[in-house]
Amino acid sequence: MDTALDLREHGGADAYFRDCPSRMVLDLLANKWTMLAISALGAGRLRHGELRRRLDGVSPKMLSQTLRTLERHGLISRTQYPTIPPQVDYQLTALGESVRAPMASVKAWAEEHADELTDARRTYDDREPPTPWYGSPIPASRLSRS
């Protein structure tokens, strides 16, 4: 019997339920380019090229997809100016600002603990693989015929 309180019955969200809309939000926010773009825009309005230079390693296509997704979800706004060549810049909305601090904490934690995680991964990768439970033959002396 499941005794967990289903918050959806009371107008709340519960990301542990597969159909909860908050899972889409978690999926959006857990993306590295989302996190880095929101962090970069926390400093203020930036143009596409400035963002591309700030987010070292992001492809132009991935940056455009990320910015479009963030705009679609109301986290950033895009402003296009009628100039030649066209100038476009991006900035966080109030909703984007509200998620900036928690994401900055995750980014800071990642920067602080990256070496520890790298060491742990190396230790894990260097160890002998465990013998699968089915990998050792059962000695004949342990087999019995009844």
Buried (B, 14 or more C-beta within 10 A) or exposed (E): EEEEEEBEEEEEEBEEBEEBEEBEBEEBBEBEBBBBBBBBBBEEEBEBEBBBEBBEEBEEEBBEEBBEBBBEBEBBBEEEEEEEEEEBBBBBBEEBBEBBEEBBEEBEEEEEEEEEEEEEEEEEEEEEEEEEEEEEEEEEEEEEEE
